[in-house]
Amino acid sequence: MTTIKLHNTRTRTKEDFVPIDPDNVRMYVCGPTVYDRAHLGNARPVVVFDVLFRLLRHVYGADHVTYVRNFTDVDDKINATALARQKAGASGTLERLVQDRSDETIAWYLHDMGALGALEPTKMPRATAYIGQMIAMIEDLIAKGHAYAAEGHVLFAVDSWKDRYGALSGRSVDDMIAGARVEVAPYKKNPMDFVLWKPSTDALPGWDSPWGRGRPGWHIECSAMSYELLGASFDIHGGGNDLMFPHHENEIAQSCCAHPEGEFARVWMHNEMLQVEGKKMSKSLGNFFTVHDLLEQGVPGEVIRFVFLQTHYRKPMDWTEKKAREAEGTLRKWRALTTGIEPAASAAPAVIAALSDDLNTAGAVAELHRLAAAGDAAGLLASARVLGLLTDALSGWTGVGDVDLQHHAEQLSLAREEAMESKDFAEVDRLKSVYVAAGLEVRMSKNGVELVPGAGFDPSKLEGV
C-alpha cells in the first residue's frame, strides 16, 4: 500500500501517516461560518483538503474514508442580517429568519465549492443540530473541574490544562496573555479563559441550558461535533493556519479534558493564507472578492482550482490574473488532448508519489505537464482526475465539446496540400487567420495540423468556416 507522509503541525515534522483504523480513516476540517458568500481565501482549505480526501479514498478505498466538515450557523453576523431583514418587513420569527439566512448561505457555499470541483464531505453537520451534545460536554467539563459558571457564562479554566495548553501553537500561556487580544471580563478567573456558553437576550436566538437561556461559544461546537461523528480519537484535523490559535488550541484543551481516554486528533494540518497580486486580500485595498465574483466574471471554477494546486498548501498562495490566464490556456490544451479519450486504468505512479509526499500538488502538476508533453492523453486524464481536474463535472466551459476541431484541422491540412501544388496560399492564410482570431493555436508540421484552444477561445467565431 502507498505510504502517505503528512506534515504534523503538532510535532512539527513530516510523518508516515498510519490511520487508527485503515477501514475507517477519519478527518475533520473546520468549515465556514455561514453569514455571507465565501471569499477566495475561504476556498483554499476546501481545495487543499479535497485533494487529501481524494488521495485517502484512492489509497484506502472510497468506502473507508469519513470526512467531516461543519457549518457554524450560530453567529452574531447571521443574527444581524436576520434582524435587518425583520426590520425591513420580512415575515416570520427571528429564529425563522436566521434559519433562512443560514440555508441560503449554505446553498451558496456548496454551489461555489462544487464549481471548484470539491467533493461534498461524508458528513456536513450544522452546529445548531448539536446544541444538546455541546451542553452535555460543558456539564462534563464543569464536573471534572475544567470549567466554571459565572454570570450566565461558562468558561474553560485554562489553568486546569496549563501544562499542555499552547503545545500546538508553540506558545506558553504567559506569552499568549502578553501578546494576545483577550476579552477582559470581571467574571474570568484568568484572562485566557475562553467562553463555552454565553447568555442570549430574548430578542436573539438561544437555547435553554443549566446556566440559563444562551448559546454556545465557537470552540465547543467543533469539539462536540467531531466527538459525536468521529469519536474521542480520529486521524486528521485540518484548517487554515489562522485557526491554530485560539480555535484549534482551545479545541484540544476542551476535548482532551472532556475525553481523556482519547487522543482527539493525531495529525494536525494547516494551510497557509492567500494573497492577491502579492498583497493580503482586504476590502480596504480593493482586492477582496468572493469565489462567486470570479465565477460571475467568467473565470471557470476549474481554472481557480488549478491555480490553487500549483502552490504547496504550506506556502502562501498568490492569486494573480496572469496565473489565471496561463492556467486557462493549459487546461484548454489538456482538455483538447483528452477529448474522447478513456482514462488509463490508474494514475501515473509519479503523481501519486508527489501527492503522498505531504500533498505536493506542485510536483503532481509538473508530472501532468510531462504526461501532456509526451502525448499520453489516457495517463494525463487518469492522473489529473486524482487532483480533481479534467473531471466530467467540471467540463463544458471550454466550448470544445461543441466544436469538431479535428474537422477544422483536416480542412486546413487539405488546404495546405492544395496550396503546395498550386503555390497559392491565400486559403491557408485565410483559415489560419480565422482560427487564430477564434483563440486557437495553429501548429503545422510535416506530421499534420493541430489546433489547440488557448485562453479566450471563442467557438462562435468558427461558425460558417
N, C-alpha and C positions, 0 to 999 in steps of 0.2 A: 504493500500500500504506500502511496505517496506520503512523504513526511512533510508536514507544513511547519514552517518556522514563523513565529509571530513575535514582534517586539512587545514585551510586557511592561507597561508603564510602572507597575508596582515594583518590579525587580530591576527595571532599567536595563534589561538585557533581552537579546533575541533568543527565544527558547523553542525547543521542539514542542509542538502542540500535541498533547496527549489528553484526549477527552476523558471525562469521568466515566461516561458510558458511550462507546462507539455507536451503539444502536440508537442513542438519543442525544446528539450533540446539541447543546443549548446555548443560545446567545440572546442577550438583552441589549437594546440600544435605546438611549433616551430620545423620545420623539418630540414633536413640536407642541408649543402652547398655541392653541388654535384660535387666535384672535384676529388674524389677517392673512393675506397671501404670503407664501414662503418666498423670502428673498434668495438671491443666488447663493449666498453663504450657507443658508439653511440646507441647500441641496447637496452640498459637498459630503457630509456624513451619510446621506441617503445613498449616494452613488458608491462611496467607499465600502460601506457595509453590505450593499447589494452585491458587490463583486465578491466579498468574503462569503456571503450567503451562497452564491453560485459555486464558488470553489469548494466549500464544505459539502454541498449537495453532489458535486462532481466526484469528490473523494469518498464520501461516506454513504451516498445514496440520497435521493430526494426525500424519501420517507423517513430518514433518520436524522433530520436536522429540524430543530424547532427555533424559530426566530421570532422574538417578541419585540415590538416597537410600540410604545404607548402614545396616547394623546392626552395632554394636560388640558382638560376642559373646565378647570376651576381657576379663575384668574381675574384680577381687577380690570384688565383691559377688555375682557369679554363682557364683564358686568357693565362697564362704562358704555360700550356700544349698545347693549340691550337697554340701558336706562335712556340713552339718547333716542333710540327708536320709540321707546314708550312715550317720552315727552313730545315726540313728533307726531304722536297719534296712533302708533301701531297698536293693534288689538292683542289681547292675551295677557296673561300674568307675566311678571318679570322672569319667573322660572322658565316659562314657555319661550320667552324671547331669548333668554340665554341659551336654551336648548337649540332654538332655531339658528342662532348665530354659530354655535358650535357645529351643528350639522352642515351648515353652509360652508364653513371654512374647512372642515374635514373633507368635504366633497372636492373643493378646490385643490386641496393638498394632494389627494390621491390622484386626481386628474393630472396635475402638473408633474408629480413624480413619476406617474405612469408614462408621461410623454418623454421622460428621460430614460425610459427603459427599465425602471426599477420594478422588480417583482414585489408583489404585496407580501409582507411578512406572514408567518404562520398565524400569529395572533396579534391583534391591534386593540388592546384594552383601553377603555376610557377611564380616567380617574374617577369620574362620578359613579361608575359601576362598582367601585371597590371601597367606598366610604366605610362600610361595616368592617372590612378587614383592616383598614387603617386605624379605626378606633380600637379594635382588639389589640393591634400591635402596640399602640400607645399605652393602653392599660397595662400590658405586659411589661413595657419599659419602666413604667412607674413602680410596678410591683417589685421589679428587680433592682430598684434604686438608681436607674439610669435617667430618669425623667421626673419632673415635678410640675404640679399645677400652681398657677399664680395669676390672680386677677382675670380669670376666664381663659387664660392661655395655658398651654402645656409646653414646656421647654425641655430639650435634651440637655442633660448635665455633662458638659464636655469633660469636667474634672473626673468623672467616673470612667473615662476612657482616655485620660490624658497621656498615658504611656504609649499609646498606639495612634492617637489622633494626629494626623499630619503625615503619616507614613507614605501615602500615595503621592502627595504633592511635594514631599521632602522638606516640610517646614514645621518648626516647633509651635506649640500653642502660643508661647510668648512672642515669637516672631510674627505670628498671624495677628495677634492682638495689636502689635505695634504698627503693622503695615496694612491691615485690612480696614475697610469701612464697615464697621459693625453697628447694628442698631443699638443705641443706648436706651435702655428702658429700666425703670426703677424695680421692676419685678424680676429682673435677671440676677442670678447669683454670680454669674461670670459673664463678662461682655461677649464671649464666644458662644455661649449657649444659644441654640437655634430653635426656632418655633416648630413644634409638631402639630399644634392645634391653636387656632385663634378665633376670637368671637366674631360673629356676624350680626349686623343690625337686622331688625325685622324687614327693612326695605331691601336687603340683599339676600341672595341665595345662601342657604345654610342648612345644617343637619343637627338633629338633637344628639347630644352626647352627655357623658357623665359630668362634663365641665361646662354645660350649657350649650345653647344653640351656637353653632360655629361652623368652621370649615378647616380642612387640613392644611398644613404647611406644604410647600412644594416638595421637599426632600422625602417626606414619608410616603408620598404617592408611589414613587418608583420602588422603594423597598417593599411595600405591601404587594404591589402587582407582581414584581419579579418572584417573590416568595410563593405567592399563590399559583403562578403559572410555571415556574421553573424549579422551585424547591429552595432549600436552605443553602445548597451548593449548586453552582452551574459553571459553565465553561468560560464564557466570554462576556464582558460588559464593555460597550463601546459608546463613543460620543465625541463631540468636539472638545479640543483641549481647553476651551473656555469653561467647560463644566467640571474640570478636575477639582477646582476649589471654588466655591464651597460644596457644590452639589454632590459630586461623587465622594468627596471626603465624608460628608455627612451621611450619605447612604451607607457607606461602610460601617461607620460608627453605630448607627441605629440598628442595622441589620445584624451585625455580629453580636451586639448586646442582646438583641431580642432572640436570636437563634445561635447561641454559642456552639451548638452541635455542628454547625455548618461552616463553610469557608466563604460564603457569599460568592463572589466571582473570583475564579482562579487567574484569569488573564484580563488585564485592562488595556484597552486600545483607544488612542486618542488621535484624531486627525487635526492637522494644522488649519489655520484660518485662510480665508480667501481675500485676495486683493483685486482691485480693478485698475488696469493700466499702471501698476506699480504703487498704487496708493490704497490705504484702508478704505473700504466701502463705507460711505456715510452720506446722509442726506445733505449735510452742510457743504460737502464737496460736489454735490450734484452727480455723483456716480453710483447712487443707490438705485437698484432696480430688482424687480422680482423675476422669478422664472416665467411667470405669466407674461410679463412685459416683453421678454425676449421672444417667447413663442408668438405673441401678437405681432412683433416686428418681423416675423418670418424666419427667425433662426430656428432650424429644426432641433427637436429635443436630442436627436442622436448626435448632432454636432456639439451641443453643450456637454453631453456625456463624454464624447471623445476628447474634448479639450481638458476636462477634468482628469481623465485617465492618463494623460501624458505627463503628469506630475505625481511623484510619490506622495502617499497620503500624509506622511510625517513631515513634509516640506510645505512651506507657504505656497499657495497656488495663485498665479497671476492671470486673471481673465483679461484678454486683450482682443480687440477686433481683428487684428492680424492673425492671431491664433485661430479664431473662429473661421476666418476666410480659408486659411490653409487646411483646417480640419474638414471643412465642407468639400474642398477640392479633392482631398484624399478619399473621403467616404464616397464621393460620386464615382471615382475611378474604381474603388473596390466593389461597389455595387454593380457597376457596369461589367466588371470582370466576372462576378459571381452570378449574374443573371441567368436563370435557367439551369444552374449547376446544383447537383445534390452535394451536401456537405460530406466530408470524409467521415469514416466511422468513428474517429476520435480526434481530439485536438492535438496539435503538434506538441511533442514532449517538452520542447524548449519553452513554450507558452505556459504550460502547467508548472514547469520548474521555476519560471520567473514569478508567477503568482504565489507559488508555495514559499518563496523567499520573502516573507513579510509583505505580501501584496505588492510586488514590484511591477506595477502596471506599466510603467515606462519601459521596462525591459520586455514585457509582453507585447507592447505596441511595436517596439523595434523588430520583434520577431514577425509580427504581422506584415510589416513593410518588406521583410526579406521574403516571406511567402508570396506576396504580391509581385515582387520583382522577378521571382522565379516562375511566375505564371501558375503557381499551384492554387488554383481557384478553390478546389474542394477542401484543401487543407486550410486555406485562409478563412473560408466560411465557417468550418467547424471550430477553428481556434478563436475567431472573432466572437462567436456566439457565447463562449465561456465568459467573455468580458461584457456580454450584453450588447454587442454591436452586430450589425448586419442581420438582425433578427427580423422575422416576418412582422412582428408587432410594430417595429419602427420603420417599416418600408413605406414606399409611396411618395415620400417627399421629394425625391429626385426627379420625378416625372418620367424617368427612363422606362418604367414598365409600360407606359402607353405609347412608346415610340420604338419602332424596329430599327435600331441603329445599324444592325448588320445589313439591312436592305440599303441604307444610305451609304454604308461603306462599300458595298458591292457596286452601287451606282457610280460612285467616284472612281472606283477601280476600273470599271468598264470605260468611263470617260477618259481615264488616263491611258488605257490601252489604245483607244481610238486616236488619241492625240499623238501617241508615239508613232503611229502610222502616217497621220495627216500633217503632223508638225503644227497643228492648230490647237493651242492650249486654252482657248477662250472659255470653253465649257468647264474645264478643270478648274480654272481660276474662279469662275462664277460659283461653282459648287463649294469650293474651299471658302470663299468669302461668306457664303450663306451659313456654312457650318460654324465658322469662327464667330460670326455675329450672333449665332444662337448659343454660344458658350461652349462649343466643343473644341477639344484639342485634336488637330488633324495630324496623324502620324502616318507617313508614307515611306515605305521601304520596298526592297526587292521582294519581300515576302508578302506584300499586300498593303491594304489600307486599314487603319484602325482609328475609330472615332471615340474619344474619351470625354465624357462630360466633365466640365470644370465648375468652379464656383459660379453661381449665377446662370447655370444652364436653363434656357427657356425653350421647351419643346414646341411651343406655339409658333416659333419662328421657322420651324421646319415644314409647316403646312404648305402644301402645294409644290414642294420641291420634287 
